[in-house]
Amino acid sequence: MARRAALPLLLLLATLFACGTASAQAERVDDSGSQVLGSTLKLRWDEVAPRPGASATLSGSITVFVRLDVSPWRGRNARIYHVLPSQAGTSVVASWTTRGVLLPGKMRDGERVLVYAGPISADRIEDTFRLEIQADGNRLSRQEKLDFSFEIELDTP
């Protein structure tokens, strides 16, 4: 008899465990209101003549006024990630500072990094990123397009 009563409880616990561990579904955040301040990113050689065996890297910085339309998720708790897809031609490292609304961070291409966690209490989240980009000059083509984006995952209630 005790075994029969325990089975529904075990099934309920297994269902709750499966729901609680399911990964959150990431959705792209509309950042079309974001604006690059200044011109395009210009990279410069870190060393004019790198030592033999040392990597030849290029670096540059640019400021971006980030505007995220989070209105579809207003009133919910969420995590927002900064995303940089893998680059086919070269490897890229991006780091950024902020004015404090979003978190500063660092990532390589192909990664995503948490920039916000908490309640969404307004229709937009705005901050200023000062991006520092470093790329492998040995594999960089003449022009590369860095397609940064943002993703959101809602916290489960």
LODREN-834990 format. One record per atom (N, C-alpha, C): residue in one letter; atom name; x, y, z. Coordinates in nm, 4 decimals. Layout:
N
A|CA|X|Y|Z
...
***
This chain:
157
M|N|0.0821|-0.1192|0.0000
M|CA|0.0000|0.0000|0.0000
M|C|0.0863|0.1253|0.0000
A|N|0.1914|0.1281|0.0789
A|CA|0.2788|0.2445|0.0847
A|C|0.3493|0.2637|-0.0492
R|N|0.3779|0.1527|-0.1170
R|CA|0.4449|0.1618|-0.2460
R|C|0.3543|0.2287|-0.3490
R|N|0.2228|0.1976|-0.3488
R|CA|0.1282|0.2590|-0.4411
R|C|0.1129|0.4075|-0.4141
A|N|0.1141|0.4506|-0.2927
A|CA|0.1004|0.5922|-0.2569
A|C|0.2264|0.6696|-0.2952
A|N|0.3407|0.6034|-0.2899
A|CA|0.4664|0.6710|-0.3210
A|C|0.4819|0.6938|-0.4709
L|N|0.4233|0.6095|-0.5564
L|CA|0.4390|0.6226|-0.7003
L|C|0.3871|0.7561|-0.7537
P|N|0.2637|0.8002|-0.7191
P|CA|0.2196|0.9314|-0.7686
P|C|0.3100|1.0455|-0.7186
L|N|0.3582|1.0343|-0.5955
L|CA|0.4461|1.1380|-0.5415
L|C|0.5775|1.1412|-0.6194
L|N|0.6340|1.0248|-0.6517
L|CA|0.7572|1.0192|-0.7309
L|C|0.7354|1.0746|-0.8708
L|N|0.6215|1.0438|-0.9329
L|CA|0.5910|1.0976|-1.0653
L|C|0.5782|1.2493|-1.0611
L|N|0.5136|1.3014|-0.9556
L|CA|0.4987|1.4455|-0.9402
L|C|0.6351|1.5113|-0.9225
L|N|0.7207|1.4541|-0.8401
L|CA|0.8547|1.5093|-0.8188
L|C|0.9373|1.5041|-0.9470
A|N|0.9259|1.3966|-1.0231
A|CA|0.9998|1.3856|-1.1487
A|C|0.9534|1.4912|-1.2483
T|N|0.8224|1.5150|-1.2533
T|CA|0.7683|1.6181|-1.3424
T|C|0.8159|1.7564|-1.3010
L|N|0.8120|1.7868|-1.1726
L|CA|0.8579|1.9169|-1.1241
L|C|1.0070|1.9347|-1.1501
F|N|1.0859|1.8304|-1.1310
F|CA|1.2293|1.8379|-1.1548
F|C|1.2565|1.8637|-1.3021
A|N|1.1847|1.7954|-1.3900
A|CA|1.2042|1.8143|-1.5342
A|C|1.1667|1.9555|-1.5754
C|N|1.0610|2.0118|-1.5198
C|CA|1.0206|2.1483|-1.5527
C|C|1.1216|2.2493|-1.4998
G|N|1.1726|2.2249|-1.3811
G|CA|1.2653|2.3189|-1.3198
G|C|1.4022|2.3198|-1.3848
T|N|1.4415|2.2094|-1.4471
T|CA|1.5748|2.2040|-1.5066
T|C|1.5728|2.2286|-1.6563
A|N|1.4555|2.2408|-1.7154
A|CA|1.4504|2.2686|-1.8586
A|C|1.5142|2.4040|-1.8844
S|N|1.5952|2.4109|-1.9891
S|CA|1.6633|2.5368|-2.0163
S|C|1.5636|2.6403|-2.0662
A|N|1.5869|2.7632|-2.0271
A|CA|1.4996|2.8713|-2.0681
A|C|1.5176|2.8959|-2.2172
Q|N|1.4100|2.9369|-2.2810
Q|CA|1.4133|2.9655|-2.4234
Q|C|1.4622|3.1080|-2.4439
A|N|1.5730|3.1230|-2.5147
A|CA|1.6276|3.2561|-2.5421
A|C|1.5557|3.3166|-2.6617
E|N|1.5215|3.4448|-2.6491
E|CA|1.4598|3.5192|-2.7576
E|C|1.5457|3.6407|-2.7871
R|N|1.5521|3.6782|-2.9119
R|CA|1.6309|3.7952|-2.9497
R|C|1.5578|3.9216|-2.9054
V|N|1.6345|4.0170|-2.8534
V|CA|1.5804|4.1448|-2.8091
V|C|1.5969|4.2450|-2.9229
D|N|1.4934|4.3252|-2.9477
D|CA|1.5009|4.4286|-3.0508
D|C|1.5947|4.5395|-3.0031
D|N|1.7104|4.5491|-3.0700
D|CA|1.8064|4.6544|-3.0360
D|C|1.8240|4.7501|-3.1539
S|N|1.7225|4.7572|-3.2404
S|CA|1.7318|4.8414|-3.3598
S|C|1.7408|4.9901|-3.3262
G|N|1.7063|5.0284|-3.2048
G|CA|1.7194|5.1676|-3.1621
G|C|1.8598|5.2026|-3.1165
S|N|1.9490|5.1038|-3.1095
S|CA|2.0872|5.1296|-3.0675
S|C|2.1582|5.2118|-3.1746
Q|N|2.2568|5.2893|-3.1290
Q|CA|2.3255|5.3792|-3.2209
Q|C|2.4752|5.3785|-3.1949
V|N|2.5524|5.3578|-3.3015
V|CA|2.6974|5.3670|-3.2922
V|C|2.7329|5.5154|-3.2950
L|N|2.8087|5.5599|-3.1951
L|CA|2.8480|5.7005|-3.1880
L|C|2.9833|5.7165|-3.2564
G|N|2.9888|5.8031|-3.3518
G|CA|3.1117|5.8195|-3.4293
G|C|3.1020|5.7409|-3.5580
S|N|3.2161|5.7151|-3.6170
S|CA|3.2191|5.6419|-3.7439
S|C|3.2320|5.4928|-3.7178
T|N|3.2676|5.4192|-3.8201
T|CA|3.2865|5.2751|-3.8042
T|C|3.4119|5.2477|-3.7217
L|N|3.4196|5.1286|-3.6709
L|CA|3.5336|5.0866|-3.5892
L|C|3.6583|5.0751|-3.6762
K|N|3.7630|5.1420|-3.6368
K|CA|3.8906|5.1342|-3.7069
K|C|3.9901|5.0631|-3.6160
L|N|4.0470|4.9545|-3.6671
L|CA|4.1448|4.8782|-3.5907
L|C|4.2855|4.9211|-3.6284
R|N|4.3733|4.9229|-3.5289
R|CA|4.5137|4.9568|-3.5502
R|C|4.5999|4.8437|-3.4950
W|N|4.7166|4.8257|-3.5572
W|CA|4.8085|4.7226|-3.5119
W|C|4.8533|4.7515|-3.3691
D|N|4.8540|4.6488|-3.2833
D|CA|4.9011|4.6651|-3.1453
D|C|5.0521|4.6839|-3.1418
E|N|5.1230|4.6151|-3.2297
E|CA|5.2678|4.6310|-3.2432
E|C|5.2989|4.6449|-3.3913
V|N|5.3821|4.7423|-3.4242
V|CA|5.4169|4.7633|-3.5638
V|C|5.4896|4.6420|-3.6203
A|N|5.5811|4.5875|-3.5448
A|CA|5.6568|4.4691|-3.5873
A|C|5.6548|4.3672|-3.4738
P|N|5.5539|4.2763|-3.4737
P|CA|5.5462|4.1766|-3.3661
P|C|5.6699|4.0866|-3.3625
R|N|5.7061|4.0446|-3.2422
R|CA|5.8178|3.9512|-3.2245
R|C|5.7869|3.8205|-3.2954
P|N|5.8889|3.7496|-3.3426
P|CA|5.8652|3.6196|-3.4065
P|C|5.7895|3.5260|-3.3118
G|N|5.6848|3.4653|-3.3627
G|CA|5.6036|3.3734|-3.2841
G|C|5.4909|3.4408|-3.2074
A|N|5.4980|3.5733|-3.1930
A|CA|5.3917|3.6462|-3.1230
A|C|5.2753|3.6691|-3.2194
S|N|5.1559|3.6773|-3.1647
S|CA|5.0409|3.7010|-3.2511
S|C|5.0370|3.8479|-3.2935
A|N|4.9954|3.8684|-3.4147
A|CA|4.9808|4.0036|-3.4679
A|C|4.8356|4.0446|-3.4472
T|N|4.8119|4.1302|-3.3492
T|CA|4.6745|4.1671|-3.3164
T|C|4.6472|4.3122|-3.3533
L|N|4.5198|4.3351|-3.3807
L|CA|4.4688|4.4685|-3.4092
L|C|4.3682|4.5025|-3.3004
S|N|4.3640|4.6299|-3.2608
S|CA|4.2692|4.6726|-3.1577
S|C|4.2045|4.8037|-3.1975
G|N|4.0872|4.8260|-3.1421
G|CA|4.0161|4.9514|-3.1631
G|C|3.9035|4.9638|-3.0638
S|N|3.8486|5.0832|-3.0539
S|CA|3.7369|5.1053|-2.9615
S|C|3.6324|5.1931|-3.0278
I|N|3.5108|5.1771|-2.9799
I|CA|3.3982|5.2547|-3.0314
I|C|3.2921|5.2618|-2.9234
T|N|3.2117|5.3656|-2.9266
T|CA|3.1047|5.3838|-2.8293
T|C|2.9703|5.3547|-2.8954
V|N|2.8860|5.2801|-2.8233
V|CA|2.7532|5.2447|-2.8740
V|C|2.6498|5.2810|-2.7685
F|N|2.5491|5.3581|-2.8095
F|CA|2.4361|5.3868|-2.7211
F|C|2.3376|5.2719|-2.7400
V|N|2.3266|5.1860|-2.6402
V|CA|2.2447|5.0648|-2.6477
V|C|2.1030|5.0967|-2.6025
R|N|2.0079|5.0646|-2.6895
R|CA|1.8647|5.0802|-2.6579
R|C|1.7970|4.9455|-2.6835
L|N|1.7507|4.8835|-2.5779
L|CA|1.6853|4.7528|-2.5881
L|C|1.5361|4.7674|-2.5650
D|N|1.4556|4.7239|-2.6609
D|CA|1.3100|4.7253|-2.6463
D|C|1.2700|4.5984|-2.5723
V|N|1.2421|4.6119|-2.4440
V|CA|1.2041|4.4974|-2.3615
V|C|1.0562|4.5019|-2.3238
S|N|0.9791|4.5837|-2.3969
S|CA|0.8368|4.5989|-2.3660
S|C|0.7587|4.4677|-2.3657
P|N|0.7910|4.3708|-2.4518
P|CA|0.7142|4.2452|-2.4463
P|C|0.7305|4.1688|-2.3138
W|N|0.8353|4.1993|-2.2381
W|CA|0.8638|4.1256|-2.1151
W|C|0.8472|4.2110|-1.9903
R|N|0.7860|4.3278|-2.0040
R|CA|0.7671|4.4182|-1.8897
R|C|0.6872|4.3467|-1.7805
G|N|0.7343|4.3650|-1.6567
G|CA|0.6687|4.3026|-1.5425
G|C|0.7205|4.1628|-1.5111
R|N|0.8172|4.1149|-1.5874
R|CA|0.8729|3.9818|-1.5658
R|C|1.0168|3.9930|-1.5172
N|N|1.0679|3.8879|-1.4578
N|CA|1.2095|3.8788|-1.4222
N|C|1.2801|3.8066|-1.5362
A|N|1.3979|3.8567|-1.5702
A|CA|1.4672|3.7995|-1.6852
A|C|1.6174|3.8170|-1.6742
R|N|1.6867|3.7469|-1.7631
R|CA|1.8311|3.7620|-1.7811
R|C|1.8533|3.8027|-1.9263
I|N|1.9382|3.9033|-1.9464
I|CA|1.9688|3.9504|-2.0812
I|C|2.1166|3.9245|-2.1069
Y|N|2.1461|3.8715|-2.2260
Y|CA|2.2818|3.8357|-2.2644
Y|C|2.3262|3.9168|-2.3858
H|N|2.4528|3.9546|-2.3868
H|CA|2.5179|4.0167|-2.5015
H|C|2.5791|3.9029|-2.5814
V|N|2.5562|3.8995|-2.7126
V|CA|2.5930|3.7854|-2.7958
V|C|2.6824|3.8307|-2.9113
L|N|2.7877|3.7537|-2.9372
L|CA|2.8729|3.7749|-3.0543
L|C|2.8907|3.6404|-3.1231
P|N|2.8274|3.6214|-3.2404
P|CA|2.8419|3.4932|-3.3116
P|C|2.9868|3.4662|-3.3500
S|N|3.0157|3.3400|-3.3791
S|CA|3.1491|3.3016|-3.4253
S|C|3.1815|3.3761|-3.5537
Q|N|3.3073|3.4159|-3.5660
Q|CA|3.3535|3.4861|-3.6847
Q|C|3.4263|3.3865|-3.7737
A|N|3.3884|3.3805|-3.8984
A|CA|3.4470|3.2833|-3.9906
A|C|3.5926|3.3145|-4.0221
G|N|3.6267|3.4411|-4.0383
G|CA|3.7600|3.4759|-4.0837
G|C|3.8646|3.4878|-3.9755
T|N|3.8270|3.5262|-3.8565
T|CA|3.9258|3.5567|-3.7531
T|C|3.8690|3.5311|-3.6153
S|N|3.9531|3.5409|-3.5146
S|CA|3.9043|3.5339|-3.3769
S|C|3.8988|3.6762|-3.3219
V|N|3.7960|3.7039|-3.2454
V|CA|3.7721|3.8380|-3.1932
V|C|3.7481|3.8292|-3.0433
V|N|3.8036|3.9254|-2.9697
V|CA|3.7754|3.9415|-2.8275
V|C|3.7145|4.0797|-2.8109
A|N|3.6000|4.0857|-2.7445
A|CA|3.5331|4.2132|-2.7192
A|C|3.5191|4.2327|-2.5688
S|N|3.5500|4.3518|-2.5224
S|CA|3.5241|4.3870|-2.3824
S|C|3.4538|4.5216|-2.3833
W|N|3.3799|4.5500|-2.2777
W|CA|3.3051|4.6745|-2.2743
W|C|3.2873|4.7216|-2.1312
T|N|3.2772|4.8514|-2.1207
T|CA|3.2391|4.9150|-1.9952
T|C|3.1018|4.9765|-2.0188
T|N|3.0319|5.0048|-1.9096
T|CA|2.8974|5.0619|-1.9194
T|C|2.8845|5.1778|-1.8218
R|N|2.7694|5.2388|-1.8246
R|CA|2.7410|5.3453|-1.7278
R|C|2.6685|5.2918|-1.6052
G|N|2.6467|5.1615|-1.5994
G|CA|2.5923|5.1017|-1.4782
G|C|2.4550|5.0398|-1.4873
V|N|2.3803|5.0631|-1.5940
V|CA|2.2500|4.9984|-1.6074
V|C|2.2707|4.8515|-1.6442
L|N|2.3574|4.8279|-1.7414
L|CA|2.3945|4.6929|-1.7822
L|C|2.5320|4.6599|-1.7255
L|N|2.5650|4.5340|-1.7196
L|CA|2.6920|4.4911|-1.6625
L|C|2.8052|4.5009|-1.7649
P|N|2.9248|4.5407|-1.7219
P|CA|3.0404|4.5356|-1.8112
P|C|3.0811|4.3900|-1.8302
G|N|3.1631|4.3642|-1.9317
G|CA|3.2042|4.2261|-1.9527
G|C|3.3079|4.2097|-2.0608
K|N|3.3351|4.0818|-2.0895
K|CA|3.4338|4.0454|-2.1912
K|C|3.3921|3.9116|-2.2499
M|N|3.4104|3.8953|-2.3825
M|CA|3.3776|3.7687|-2.4467
M|C|3.4573|3.7506|-2.5746
R|N|3.4647|3.6267|-2.6172
R|CA|3.5228|3.5902|-2.7463
R|C|3.4070|3.5667|-2.8434
D|N|3.4393|3.5710|-2.9720
D|CA|3.3343|3.5408|-3.0684
D|C|3.2836|3.3984|-3.0428
G|N|3.1544|3.3798|-3.0625
G|CA|3.0913|3.2510|-3.0357
G|C|3.0372|3.2391|-2.8944
E|N|3.0522|3.3432|-2.8141
E|CA|3.0061|3.3396|-2.6750
E|C|2.8930|3.4391|-2.6520
R|N|2.8311|3.4241|-2.5367
R|CA|2.7342|3.5235|-2.4891
R|C|2.7608|3.5460|-2.3415
V|N|2.7372|3.6686|-2.2963
V|CA|2.7708|3.7068|-2.1603
V|C|2.6512|3.7792|-2.0971
L|N|2.6237|3.7464|-1.9724
L|CA|2.5144|3.8098|-1.8989
L|C|2.5422|3.9586|-1.8800
V|N|2.4453|4.0443|-1.9165
V|CA|2.4590|4.1885|-1.8947
V|C|2.3475|4.2451|-1.8068
Y|N|2.2440|4.1631|-1.7783
Y|CA|2.1360|4.2114|-1.6919
Y|C|2.0631|4.0917|-1.6330
A|N|2.0277|4.1021|-1.5061
A|CA|1.9438|4.0014|-1.4411
A|C|1.8550|4.0733|-1.3414
G|N|1.7256|4.0547|-1.3538
G|CA|1.6341|4.1188|-1.2609
G|C|1.5012|4.1499|-1.3263
P|N|1.4230|4.2346|-1.2593
P|CA|1.2901|4.2675|-1.3117
P|C|1.2984|4.3620|-1.4318
I|N|1.2078|4.3428|-1.5253
I|CA|1.1925|4.4345|-1.6384
I|C|1.0795|4.5297|-1.5990
S|N|1.1160|4.6519|-1.5632
S|CA|1.0164|4.7452|-1.5098
S|C|0.9851|4.8609|-1.6034
A|N|1.0482|4.8660|-1.7195
A|CA|1.0227|4.9718|-1.8172
A|C|1.0183|4.9093|-1.9563
D|N|0.9754|4.9883|-2.0545
D|CA|0.9678|4.9374|-2.1915
D|C|1.1040|4.9280|-2.2588
R|N|1.2006|5.0084|-2.2123
R|CA|1.3343|5.0073|-2.2722
R|C|1.4404|5.0066|-2.1636
I|N|1.5509|4.9445|-2.1978
I|CA|1.6713|4.9515|-2.1157
I|C|1.7756|5.0224|-2.2012
E|N|1.8355|5.1266|-2.1452
E|CA|1.9341|5.2049|-2.2198
E|C|2.0626|5.2172|-2.1401
D|N|2.1744|5.2090|-2.2105
D|CA|2.3063|5.2259|-2.1492
D|C|2.4058|5.2603|-2.2589
T|N|2.5229|5.3009|-2.2210
T|CA|2.6288|5.3328|-2.3154
T|C|2.7408|5.2321|-2.2986
F|N|2.7743|5.1637|-2.4077
F|CA|2.8855|5.0689|-2.4096
F|C|3.0064|5.1357|-2.4716
R|N|3.1192|5.1231|-2.4060
R|CA|3.2479|5.1597|-2.4659
R|C|3.3136|5.0270|-2.5007
L|N|3.3046|4.9885|-2.6294
L|CA|3.3542|4.8591|-2.6761
L|C|3.5014|4.8673|-2.7132
E|N|3.5773|4.7700|-2.6655
E|CA|3.7170|4.7518|-2.7040
E|C|3.7223|4.6194|-2.7792
I|N|3.7708|4.6230|-2.9016
I|CA|3.7758|4.5051|-2.9864
I|C|3.9216|4.4707|-3.0161
Q|N|3.9534|4.3417|-3.0071
Q|CA|4.0863|4.2939|-3.0445
Q|C|4.0667|4.1742|-3.1378
A|N|4.1389|4.1763|-3.2516
A|CA|4.1246|4.0705|-3.3511
A|C|4.2615|4.0189|-3.3930
D|N|4.2625|3.8948|-3.4385
D|CA|4.3844|3.8318|-3.4888
D|C|4.4133|3.8865|-3.6281
G|N|4.5180|3.9655|-3.6407
G|CA|4.5518|4.0286|-3.7672
G|C|4.5987|3.9326|-3.8741
N|N|4.6442|3.8143|-3.8351
N|CA|4.6895|3.7159|-3.9337
N|C|4.5739|3.6563|-4.0136
R|N|4.4546|3.6587|-3.9565
R|CA|4.3407|3.5957|-4.0232
R|C|4.2291|3.6937|-4.0560
L|N|4.2537|3.8211|-4.0384
L|CA|4.1502|3.9224|-4.0613
L|C|4.1453|3.9610|-4.2082
S|N|4.0240|3.9605|-4.2637
S|CA|4.0097|4.0075|-4.4017
S|C|3.9973|4.1602|-4.3998
R|N|3.9918|4.2177|-4.5146
R|CA|3.9897|4.3647|-4.5263
R|C|3.8781|4.4263|-4.4428
Q|N|3.7565|4.3755|-4.4551
Q|CA|3.6449|4.4273|-4.3766
Q|C|3.5709|4.3105|-4.3134
E|N|3.5440|4.3225|-4.1864
E|CA|3.4666|4.2215|-4.1133
E|C|3.3433|4.2909|-4.0568
K|N|3.2363|4.2162|-4.0448
K|CA|3.1152|4.2693|-3.9830
K|C|3.0935|4.1961|-3.8512
L|N|3.0931|4.2713|-3.7423
L|CA|3.0655|4.2134|-3.6112
L|C|2.9172|4.2333|-3.5839
D|N|2.8455|4.1247|-3.5734
D|CA|2.7005|4.1306|-3.5593
D|C|2.6606|4.1011|-3.4151
F|N|2.6884|4.1963|-3.3246
F|CA|2.6474|4.1810|-3.1857
F|C|2.4956|4.1812|-3.1768
S|N|2.4424|4.1121|-3.0793
S|CA|2.2980|4.1140|-3.0537
S|C|2.2744|4.0901|-2.9054
F|N|2.1494|4.0909|-2.8663
F|CA|2.1102|4.0656|-2.7283
F|C|2.0004|3.9611|-2.7270
E|N|2.0052|3.8740|-2.6258
E|CA|1.9036|3.7717|-2.6069
E|C|1.8487|3.7818|-2.4653
I|N|1.7240|3.7420|-2.4496
I|CA|1.6594|3.7450|-2.3188
I|C|1.6063|3.6060|-2.2852
E|N|1.6193|3.5700|-2.1593
E|CA|1.5602|3.4467|-2.1063
E|C|1.4772|3.4858|-1.9857
L|N|1.3538|3.4437|-1.9835
L|CA|1.2650|3.4745|-1.8703
L|C|1.2902|3.3765|-1.7571
D|N|1.2853|3.4276|-1.6355
D|CA|1.2942|3.3409|-1.5176
D|C|1.1608|3.2676|-1.5053
T|N|1.1682|3.1407|-1.4726
T|CA|1.0466|3.0642|-1.4525
T|C|0.9868|3.1008|-1.3182
P|N|0.8528|3.1129|-1.3140
P|CA|0.7882|3.1533|-1.1881
P|C|0.7993|3.0499|-1.0791
***
